[in-house]
Amino acid sequence: MRATLRRRGAMAAVVAALSAGGMLLTTASASATASAPASANASALLTVEVGAAIFNGRSLASGEVGIPDLWSGDVLLATCWNTGENLGRGNRWYFTVYERYSRFNGLELTASGWTYAPYVDNSAASKSVITHC
């Protein structure tokens, strides 16, 4: 029950930010998911440029979390970045806590995991908006 209320509260905050057109959200560590890195203190809504899958860790070997891959034009909410496996365009990965799929009529999911930053926005947010985990 408590987790459901926390998840609903987090989704309400995301929906409010999307409705307002805000691109930067400040989150308290108390509202972070259990698997979110403790140092995450800023979040950013990012539009996917290339395409990205959500992984359990910062490598392909960690496996995907089991939701559809994000395509160009989809949106994700990233809370922080960290380094991981270099897939040919750098080694930065975003910790992702929310996904919105434009190709699925705006389907919204709240799966947590890691996305390869160069495939999201060429790692731009990791250099200016999002803090290191």
C-alpha positions in Angstrom: 0.0 0.0 0.0 2.8 2.4 1.0 4.7 1.6 -2.2 1.6 2.1 -4.3 1.0 5.6 -2.8 4.6 6.5 -3.2 4.5 5.4 -6.9 1.3 7.3 -7.5 2.8 10.4 -5.9 5.8 10.2 -8.1 3.7 9.7 -11.2 1.5 12.7 -10.3 4.7 14.8 -10.1 5.8 13.6 -13.5 2.4 14.2 -15.1 2.3 17.7 -13.6 5.8 18.4 -15.0 4.9 17.1 -18.4 1.7 19.1 -18.4 3.5 22.3 -17.5 6.2 21.7 -20.1 8.9 21.7 -17.5 12.2 20.1 -18.5 14.0 20.1 -15.1 12.5 18.6 -11.9 14.0 18.6 -8.4 13.4 15.4 -6.5 14.0 14.7 -2.8 15.9 11.5 -2.0 12.8 10.3 0.0 10.8 10.2 -3.2 13.4 8.2 -5.1 12.7 4.6 -5.8 14.3 1.9 -3.8 16.7 1.1 -6.6 17.6 4.7 -7.4 21.2 5.8 -6.5 21.2 7.7 -3.2 23.0 10.8 -4.7 20.3 11.5 -7.3 19.1 15.0 -6.7 18.0 16.4 -10.1 15.9 14.8 -12.8 15.5 15.7 -16.5 12.9 14.7 -19.1 14.8 13.7 -22.1 13.6 13.1 -25.7 15.2 10.0 -27.1 17.2 10.8 -30.3 18.2 7.4 -31.6 16.7 4.6 -29.5 17.5 3.0 -26.2 16.7 -0.1 -24.1 16.4 -0.1 -20.3 18.9 -2.4 -18.7 19.3 -3.8 -15.1 22.8 -2.5 -15.0 25.3 -0.4 -17.0 26.2 -3.1 -19.4 24.5 -5.3 -22.1 25.3 -8.4 -20.0 23.0 -7.1 -17.2 20.0 -7.8 -19.4 17.0 -5.6 -20.1 14.3 -4.9 -17.5 11.5 -6.3 -19.7 9.7 -3.3 -21.2 9.6 -2.1 -24.8 12.7 -0.3 -26.1 12.5 3.5 -26.5 12.5 4.8 -30.0 13.3 8.2 -31.4 10.7 10.7 -30.1 9.9 8.8 -26.9 10.6 10.5 -23.6 12.4 9.3 -20.4 13.0 10.7 -17.0 16.6 10.4 -15.9 17.7 11.1 -12.4 21.5 10.9 -12.7 24.3 9.4 -14.8 27.2 7.1 -14.2 29.8 5.3 -16.3 29.5 1.8 -17.5 30.2 -0.3 -20.6 31.4 1.6 -23.7 29.2 0.6 -26.6 31.2 2.6 -29.1 30.1 6.1 -28.4 31.3 6.6 -24.8 30.6 5.1 -21.4 27.9 7.2 -19.9 24.6 5.7 -18.7 21.4 7.4 -17.3 19.5 6.0 -14.4 15.9 6.1 -15.8 12.7 5.9 -13.7 9.9 6.8 -16.2 9.2 6.2 -19.8 6.6 7.7 -22.2 6.1 6.0 -25.6 4.8 8.3 -28.4 4.4 5.3 -30.8 2.1 3.6 -28.2 -0.3 6.6 -27.9 1.5 8.0 -24.9 1.8 4.9 -22.9 3.6 5.7 -19.6 5.6 3.2 -17.6 7.7 3.5 -14.4 10.3 0.9 -14.8 13.7 1.7 -13.3 17.0 0.9 -15.0 19.9 2.2 -17.0 19.8 3.6 -20.6 22.9 4.2 -22.7 23.2 8.0 -22.8 24.7 8.4 -26.3 21.6 6.8 -27.8 19.3 9.0 -25.8 20.7 12.5 -26.4 24.4 12.0 -27.2 25.1 12.3 -23.5 24.3 16.0 -23.5 22.3 16.0 -20.2 25.2 14.3 -18.4 27.4 17.2 -19.2 25.1 20.0 -18.1 21.8 19.0 -16.4 22.0 15.7 -14.6 24.4 15.1 -11.7 26.7 12.1 -11.4 25.3 9.3 -9.3 
